[in-house]
Amino acid sequence: MVAPGERIEPEGIALYVHWPWCVRKCPYCDFNSFSCRQEPRDAQGALREEPGYLDALLRDLECAAALTGLREVHSIFFGGGTPSLMSSAGFARLMDGIRARVPLAADCEITLEANPGTVETARFEDYAAAGVNRFSIGVQSFDDRFLKALGRIHTAQEAERAVEAALHCTANVNLDVMYALPGQTLEDVRRDLDAALCAGTAHLSFYELTIEEGTAFAKRPPAGLPDIDLAADMGEMVHAALTRAGFEHYEISGYARPGRRCRHNLTYWTFGDYYGIGAGAHGKLTVSGGILRTVRRQAPFLYLDDVRSGRIAGQLHDVDAQSLPFEFMLNVLRLYEGVPASRWRQTTGLPLSVIEPVLEDLRGEGLLAADESRIAATELGRRFLSDVQERFLAERG
């Protein structure tokens, strides 16, 4: 456990729920997801999921909540995989089970990820009726050429319909869009930007395509990837266009209308606590003795077996004091405004003097903001963010 240090006073907590199935695994994706192409579906196209997985999620939540005691949940994020494959009845049962086990804030932000190829308007309305008040749509591009190159199952027209269906249910909608795609030009990015802005959503997440280890693209890299300089130009174009349109660039990939920043993701980036339930899910919990990390096995059948046998209760490890500086900076330096310097003591229980020498060095090098009351990367620091974060790695003998 973290020691010595002050007692950490727990705040509200977030909840991440992992749904591990997709229609098809995308070649760039390194998330914990599995194809369910052969699985049975209902009339709306949703998976006829085994109640066993939903039951396991609820049992998992009970075990996680037992570690912290009852804490109010201020956000829930259903990620995957493709959570929009869940049936309306299954999702409603899951939400009822969550409410029965943990207290939800009156204004709890409840996000559900959806892929356009799995969207049914009636099912979206059912999700909203069960409590979802924010949708995150994996559009990736509004151009069929690039959707095909990315192995997506939807078309640009289906993406537009999905956005309309989500906005019909709530004004709080995010679009995930990617750039630096195979064969993409600056003009192509501009067209995707125009389409994303015309969609009228309150939040946009623009990601540069990166080739991740273990993906199909890593084994067989696609031809025509933009070089480093062109990718950087694309990123600058995205930033300029979205900020000019009134979006706040508050996190590396996150742009939001005023008042529409993603509360759930801010929990991660401010080093807050969150339950992580489901196959492959990770969690971070503050308990009386310090900070715990939880992790579940990735394969759904192994996860189910662990829940049934009670093994998830032991799937946790302590975060030691040597690891905390790097873990903290890995998150908070993603935020453009950073965090108050007091956030370090508030979330770790350790004095600022633990990291002050490194902070002073980085400020002197122009990589962190000179304001000592905040911990934030400068524009130069963001360009070399991984290097800045690695400066907080502890030397181990």
N, C-alpha and C positions, 0 to 999 in steps of 0.2 A: 504494500500500500504506500501511498504518498506520505512521507514523514521525513523530518518534522514539518509541520505547517499548521496554519489555522484551520479550524473547522470550516468547511465549505457549506454555505447556506443554500440549499437547493432552490431553484426557481421552478417555473412551470416546465413541462417536458413535452417533447414532440414524439410522434409515433410513426415509424416507417413500416409499411406492410408490403412484403414482396410476393408478387404473383409471377411464377417462373416460366409460364408458357407463352409462346408466340406461334403465329401461323407458320412462320419460316424464320430461320436464323439469318440475320443480315450479315454480309461478309465483313463489315467493318466493326461489328458489335462485340465487345468483350464483357458485356454484362452477363449475369447468371441467368441464361434463358435457354429454353429447349423447345424444339418444334413440336407442335401438337396437331400436325396436318391430318393425322389419322384418327384423332380423337373424335368422339361423337359430339354433334352440335344440336341445339334446339332450333325451333323454327325461325328465330331471330338471328341465328348464326353464332350464338354464344356457346361456350363449352358447357356440356352437361357434366359439370365437375363433380367429382366424388365428394360427398359431404366430409370425408375424412380429412381433406386438406383444410377446409374451413374450420373444422373442429380442432385441428392441430394448431392453426393460427391462434385460436382463442385460448387454448391451453398454454401455448407459448407466451401469450400476453400475460396470463395469470402468473406464470413463473417469473417473468421479467418484472412485473409490478410488485411482486413479493420482495424483490431485492431492494426496492426504493421506498416502499410504503406508498400510500395513495398520494399521487401528485396530479394536479390538474393538467390535462393534455390541451395544449393550445394550437396544435396543428397535427393533421394526419396526412400522410402521403402514400397513396397506393401506386407503387412502381413495379417495373418488371424488366423483361417480359412485357406482356400486353394485358394489363388489368381490364381493359375494355372487352376482353373475351369472357369476363365473368357474366353469368346470367343475372337478370334483374333480381330474381328471388334469392339467389345465392348471395349477392351483394347486400341485399336488405337484411338477410339473416346475419351476415358478418357484422354490419354496422350495429344491429341490435345487440349482438354479443359484445362488441367493443364497449358500447354505452353501459352495459350491465357490469362491466369489469373495471372501468376507469372513469373518473369524472372528466367530462369535456367542458372546456370554457364555453361561455355563451356565444362568443364570436369565433369559435374554433374554425380555423381554415382547413378545409377538407378537399384535397386535390386528388384527382384520378388521371393517370396517364392513359392516353388513347392513341391508337394508330388509325389513320384514315381508312385503311382497308377493312377495319372491323367495326366501323361506326354505323349504328342504327339509331335514327332519331328517337324512336320510342324508348329504346333502352337508355339513351342519354337522359331522357325525361325521368325515367325510373331511378337512375343513379342520383339525379338531383333531388327527387322526392325522398330518397333515403338519406340525404345529407350532404352530398357533394356540392360544394359551392365554388369550385375552381377546377377547370380542366386544363390539361397540358397535352397539346396535340403534336405528335411527331411528324410534322410535315416534311422536313429536311430540304425540300426544294419544291418550287411550283413549276418546274420544267420536267416534262416526261423523259427527256434524254438523260438527265442526271438521276432521276428516280430509278430508271432502269440500270444505270451504272452502279448505283448503290444497292441494288437487289431488293428494292422496296416492292411491296405487293400492291400499292395503290397508284393511281394516276393523279395528275395535277387537278383534274376536275373533281375527283373524289376528295382530295385535300380541301378544296374550296367548300364542298358540301359538308365536310366534317366540321370545319370552322363555323359555318352557319348553324349547324345543329348544336354546337357547344354554346355559341353566343345566344341562341334561343333560350338556353337554360340559365345562363349566368353571364354577367358582364366581365367576370374575372377569368380570363382565358389566356394561356401562354401558348406560343408557337415555338417549337424547336426547329431551327433552320441551320443547315450546314453550308460552309463555303470551302474553297480550295479543293474542289471536287475534280475528278479526272476529266481533263479536257475543258475545264471551266475558264472563262475569260472574265475580265473586269466588267464587261458589258453584261455578261450573264449574271454576275452577282448583283449588278444594279437592278436588273429586271426582277430578281428574287426579292430584293429589298423593297422595290415598288409594290410588288404583290403582297408582301408581308405587311407593309404599312396600310395598304388599301383594305386588308382584312379587318382592320379596326379592333384588334385585341389590345389588352392593357399591358401585356408583358410579352417580350420577345427574348428568346435565348439563341444567340448566334454562335455556333461552334465551328472552329477550324477542324476539318477532317484530319485525324491523326491515325497512323497505322499502328494498331495495338498488338502486342505480342499475343499469340495464340488465336488470332482471328484468321479467317480465310484470306483476307487481304495481306496479312503478314506472310502467309505461305506463297501467295501468288499476287504480288503487288500490281494494282491496275496501271495501265499505261496512261501517260498524259497528265500525271499529277503536277500541279503548279510548283515551281521552285520556291525556295525560301523567300526571295525578294517579292515575287508576285503574290504569294500567300500573305505577306506582311502588308502589301498594298491593299489587298482585299479586306484585311482586318481594319485598316485605317479608313477605308471607304465605308464599311459597316458602321464604325464608331461615328464618323462625321454625319452620315445620313440619319442615323437614329437619334443622335443628340440634337441635331438640327430640327428634327420632327417633334422634339419635346420629351423624349425618353431620357430617363436618368440612367447613366451607365454606372451601376452600383457594385457590380461584381464582374469578374473576368469575362464571363459570357452572358451576364444578365443585364437586361435593359427593361425599365419599368416606367409606366406613367406614374406621376406623383401619387403616393398612397397605395400603389399596387405592387410593391416589392414582395417577393415570395417569403412569407413568414417562416415556412418550414425550412427552406434553404438557409435563411439567416440564422436559424438555430445551429446548423453545422458551422457556418462561417464565423460565428461568434463564440464557438467552443461550448455551446450549450449541450444539454443532455437529450437523448432520444432513445426510446425503445426501438429495437430492430427485430421484427418477427417475420418468419417465413424462410424458405430455403435460401441459404446463402446470405441472409441478412446480417448486418453489423449494427451494433448499438453501443452507446456510451452512457454510462450511468454514474452519477455521484452518489456514494453511500457514506455511511458514518466514518469509515476508515480511509476514504480516498476516492479514486476513480477506477471504474471497471470498464473493460471492453468486452462485449459479447459478440459471438459469431456463430452462425449456424452452418451445418454442412450443406453443400450446394445441391447435390442431387436430390430431387424431391422424394424419392423412395427412401433414401437414407435419412433425410430430415424427418419424414413421417415415422420411421422406425425409432429415431432418437426421442421424439415427443412421446410416443407410446410407451417407451421403456424408461422415461424420466431422465435420459442422459442430457437433455438440454440444460438442466439445472447446473451442471458442472462445466458448461461451455463458456467460460469466462476467464479473463486474466487481469491481474492488477496492472495499472500503468505506473511505472516507477518514476521517481522524481527526475532521473536522468533523461527520460524519454519525453517528458512534458514540454520542454521548450520547443522541440521540433514539431510535436503534434499540434501544439497551440498555433505556431506560426504557419504550419501547413494549411490551416483554415483561415485565420483572421487576415492574413496578407492577401487573400483573394479579394477582399473588399476594398473598393477604391478609396473609401473614407477611413479604412482601418477600424480600430476600436479604441476606446479610452484606455490609457495605460493601466487604469485601475482594474480593467477586465482580467488582467493576468492574475492578480491576487484573488479576485472574486470567483474565478472558476478553478483555480488550482490550489488556493490556500497558501501559496508560497510568496515570499516577499519579492518585489521587483528587482532587488539586488542580485537575485539569481541570474537574471538575464541582462542586467544593466551594462556590463562590459561589452557584450556583443552589440547591444543597441547603440551604444556610444560609437563604436567602430563603424557601424553601418551608416549612422547619421553623418559621421565625418567623411565618408566616401560618397555621400549624396544618394545612397540607396534607400534610406528611410527618411521620412519627413523630419525636419528639424524640431518641430513642436514636441517637446518632451511629455506633454500631457496625452499624446496619442501615439499609437503604434500603427503606422501606415507606410506602405511602400511609395516612393516617388515614381514618376514616370520612368526614370532610368531603372529603378529597382524592379518595376513590373516587367521590363524587358528582359531582366535576368532573374526572374522570380525564383526559379528552382535553386539557383546559386545562393540567393539571399536566404532562402529557407534552410538550405543545408548548412549554413553557418551556425545554426542552432543545434546541430547534431552533437551529442555529448561524446567526448573522447573516452573510449573504454579500454581499460588495460587488459 
